[in-house]
Every structure is written in structure tokens, then in C-alpha cells.
Amino acid sequence: MSLAFKKETFRDDYTYKNSVEAIKRFPFPFPEDTYMYSVNMEPHTKGPKGAVTEHTFDIDEHYVSECLDKAKTLELDPGRYAVLPHMMDAQWDFLELTMESLSTDYPHLFTLKKDGKNWTWENKPLSIKKSFVFGDVSTLDMDPFEYMSRQVQGDFVLLDQRNDTLYADAGFITSQADWSLNFDVGMAWHEWHGPVPQVTKLGVMDRALKYLMSMQLGAPVRRLNWTMTINPRLDTSPENYPLWGGDRNTVTPENVGKKVHLRVELQTLFRLPRSNGLLFSIRCYLINMEELSTFPRWAKRFHRVFRDLHSDLAEYKGLVKFREMTVQWLSKFDDGADIGVGTHPE
Amino acid sequence: MERGYWIRSKPVYSALVWQQQANAHLVLVEGSAGGLAAMKLFQQMLPQQSITVIYETEAGGADYTAALKKVVPDDLQVFNSHDAAMKALEAHLPEALMGLRIYVAGSEKFMWDIAQIVLHYGVDDADIAKELTGTLARSVYCVHCKAITHNAHTNIQACSGCGKKLFVRDHFSRRLGAYMGLMVDAEDPGQIPEIEEIYP
């Protein structure tokens, strides 16, 4: 696979776009016409060629621009990276997992050479080459967790397992769907999911926690989550809510197709070998309504899901202001035909 | 508030009860209501183990010093300032042993100030018994400028750091000892809902 990395922005002039190939591989999250929270986890096994699940970590056409956007967000607010002191083993676990996965899955882009503890990492797209001693922080320019979080698309949380729960004890969070790392760091599982509506009643969080705590090394899992964002903005943090909150007022029937984006998170979880912690990776994919509706099956499906979404979820996800306009815009694709079960585009 | 909905990061406090499995007890109480909570504890029983009571009195409120002197057998320390009470706590901890039980009654600010201090000595907040007394006032963390504003009594509180009008959420961080505050008029500048006292 050779990849042309696009030069684009996720802020200000918002030049982010998906190519035809990127649209086709978009991780569309709705297999049915209705949506409610569930423990929708499955093994993170190798997906079909070209799919976002083909490799352990998906590197796509947005890679270089997204890494630049991460760096920018962190520079403007250093609080997007936080790590509690007892997480150093987990940090090295993360560096090892990401370097090994990327160099195995994309050997033309990334290489890792090991001579005992002396490692040399090369990241060609970002023009990085670095020799360091594995386990010795002083030989890297920064924490190992920060070092590789800057070089992989998505957000990362390191979870510590103790007291029969999982604690979010480290994070590199620059493309979050409205949650604050600096506020949540150190929280136990049920605390950081506290604000999510309906899930207590459904028992979703208890079951998900049990599932995750019994995860084994070498058997990662994944799920999709979703929300919606106005403009292709990665940094929809509560910290910067004053910068993007008002964008919800700018949606008009004329610009729905371009402004309103479906935001899908490919969430993957890995057991880590030294720390016995977990890595929680949250990879964000954005697609606007015009791009989505190049596949009418998806437009039909999303029309139905969004139209019938539980009002608590619409409120929690911040979709109320532009819901009616978007549903109206999508309705022109929906002839009401039965499109069966499945997330495939055609 | 919506019925049946509870943000599970919001701590639940309950009345203090002596823990039987203990090597020593440390009781910290704030203000008139906290003083009374300590008295209630001694109404339950007088434990075998050593007991230290740190009492931060409240100017103008009822003072339970005299009553506590009669029931606290070993070590009653009374202070009229918060800083002095916290210093006394800091002084007590280096000598403390495993098996020390900690009990706190007071405002949320008082109990989470204590939680942060004892954390340095490896005591998790889950091991501190906490009773909320005196006030429901909240500490509010501004998610935008990261300042913490204390003593919020209303649904909307001006940030002491950046001045933004913050909606005080129920989402609570034990590490920060504060509720999240989010700019209330970010989407529609100037549109501030009615300000009401809901944390008297």
C-alpha cells in the first residue's frame, strides 16, 4: 500500500475532506435502523484488505495533517497530556505496542531496529529518526507515552487495573468528543462514564467493565461509538467549547451537507504486558453528510437512526439544534425501502 | 432534576460510624454542624483505641469545644482557622500507622482538602469516612481556564479565574475536589439562564 498524505486542516479554514477511497472505507456504525447503547465489543482481529480494521492501528490519508493538528492542540493546552507517576511501565508498554505494530503493518512507512535494549525508530512520513534505550526515559526527548501518542492518529488512555475497577491514570487527548482529560484523569471507570445517560439503567457500564477487566494479552477488542460534529474539527474539547459551541448555530438547510459531520470513534482496547494495564485507543473518523450520501444506503440508514434517536442521547451528544434540519436533508435519500441488516455501503 | 438519573462521579456521603477494625482514630470536623457530628459519634460509643479530634470552629456559630472536651479522652485539638487545622493534620500524619481510621464531617471543600493531604501519605479517599454537614456549597473547576472557585451556592457561578459564567455540573473529580464548570453561554453569548441558589 502506498499512501499519499493530504495536506489539510481541522480548524480555521477546515480544508479536511475524504477521498472516494476514504469514504468507501468509512467505519459506518449503524447495522440497523435504530440505535441504543450496548456492549458492542468484538475481538480486534484483522479486518478485510483496505478496511480501517485491516491493521492494529489504522494509518490513513489524513495521518500527517492529523499529527500536526495534535501537536498544535497540545501546544495551545499542555493539559491535554496527563500521566500519573505510577504509569511508567504502561508508558513503555504503549511505545512498544505502537512501534512494533506500525513497523510490522506499514514497513514502507515505519521501521524499528532492535539491538538488545538499543532501539532505532524511523517514521518516514513525519521525518523522524531516533535511537534510544528501551526503558530509559532519559534517552527519549519526552515521556514514551507522549512520544508515540504524537505519532499515531487518535487519542489514547492508559488504564490501571486495581480495586476491581479501571482507573484512567494517563491520557493523550486532543480529539475528544467533549470530555476533559484534566478533569477525568485518575477517575475510576464508573466515575468517568458518570455523565453518559441511560447506561446505568441498561447495565451497560457494569458489563463492559467486567468484560474489560478479564481481557487477556494478545486478544484486543474493539467497538464503534459515534456522535456528530459541526465542521471537521478534531478538538471538540470542553476546554475549547467557547470556540466551537457556537458552530451549532451556523447550520442552515443550504450548508447541512458540508457542515454536519458524522463522527465515528473506532475504540480499541489492549491488555499491556508489563503493567497489566489496558490501552484504550480512540480513533476519530469524520465524514460530512454530502460524502456520506454518496452511498444512498448509508444516507437512508442514518436518516432513520437520527430521526428516531432517543431524546436523551440527542441531548447528551449535543445534536438537538441541527437534528431537524439534518433529518430533513437526509430524507430526500430515503424511499423507505427495507435495506436489511449490516453496515456495508452498497 | 430528572428522576432516577445519577451521575456516578458525584460522591455519596453518609453519617459517621466508628470502624471497629482500627489501631487508632482521627476525627476531623468543621464548624458548628461538624462539631455536632463529632458529638454524635461519641454518642455511639467510646472506642478502645487512641482518638485524636481536630476541630475547626466557625466564627459566630455554635461552639462544641466545651462539650467535646468532656467526651474526647486523649487528644482534642481546636483551631479557629482552616490553615491551622490542616497544619495540625499534616503534623499528625507522619506518626500515623497502618490501621488509622479517618473520619471527616464538614463542607465538601473541607473533606476534599483533607483527602488531598492524606493522599500524600498513601491513604485513598475511599478509606476516609465522610459526612457532609453545614453547607452544600460546591467547589467548581473551570474547564476553560482550570481555576477552582470555592463556595458556589448557585446553579451558575462566575469563574474566579477568567470571569466566565459557569454552569455547575454534577460531574465531580476527586483528584481536584471539585465539580465541573462549563461556560453556560458559549453557544449563545449573553444568554444566561436564571441564577438560582440550589446549594445553600
Chai-1 contact restraints between the chains, C-beta under 6 A:
chainA,res_idxA,chainB,res_idxB,connection_type,confidence,min_distance_angstrom,max_distance_angstrom,comment,restraint_id
A,S180,B,V143,contact,1.0,0.0,6.0,A-B,restraint_1
A,F183,B,S173,contact,1.0,0.0,6.0,A-B,restraint_2
A,F183,B,M180,contact,1.0,0.0,6.0,A-B,restraint_3
A,G186,B,R175,contact,1.0,0.0,6.0,A-B,restraint_4
A,H190,B,R8,contact,1.0,0.0,6.0,A-B,restraint_5
A,E191,B,S9,contact,1.0,0.0,6.0,A-B,restraint_6
A,G194,B,I7,contact,1.0,0.0,6.0,A-B,restraint_7
A,G194,B,R8,contact,1.0,0.0,6.0,A-B,restraint_8
A,G194,B,S9,contact,1.0,0.0,6.0,A-B,restraint_9
A,G194,B,H171,contact,1.0,0.0,6.0,A-B,restraint_10
A,P195,B,I7,contact,1.0,0.0,6.0,A-B,restraint_11
A,P195,B,H171,contact,1.0,0.0,6.0,A-B,restraint_12
A,P238,B,V143,contact,1.0,0.0,6.0,A-B,restraint_13
A,P238,B,L182,contact,1.0,0.0,6.0,A-B,restraint_14
A,E239,B,V143,contact,1.0,0.0,6.0,A-B,restraint_15
A,E239,B,H144,contact,1.0,0.0,6.0,A-B,restraint_16
A,Y241,B,A186,contact,1.0,0.0,6.0,A-B,restraint_17
A,P242,B,M183,contact,1.0,0.0,6.0,A-B,restraint_18
A,P242,B,A186,contact,1.0,0.0,6.0,A-B,restraint_19
A,G245,B,A186,contact,1.0,0.0,6.0,A-B,restraint_20
A,G245,B,E187,contact,1.0,0.0,6.0,A-B,restraint_21
A,G246,B,E187,contact,1.0,0.0,6.0,A-B,restraint_22
A,R248,B,E187,contact,1.0,0.0,6.0,A-B,restraint_23
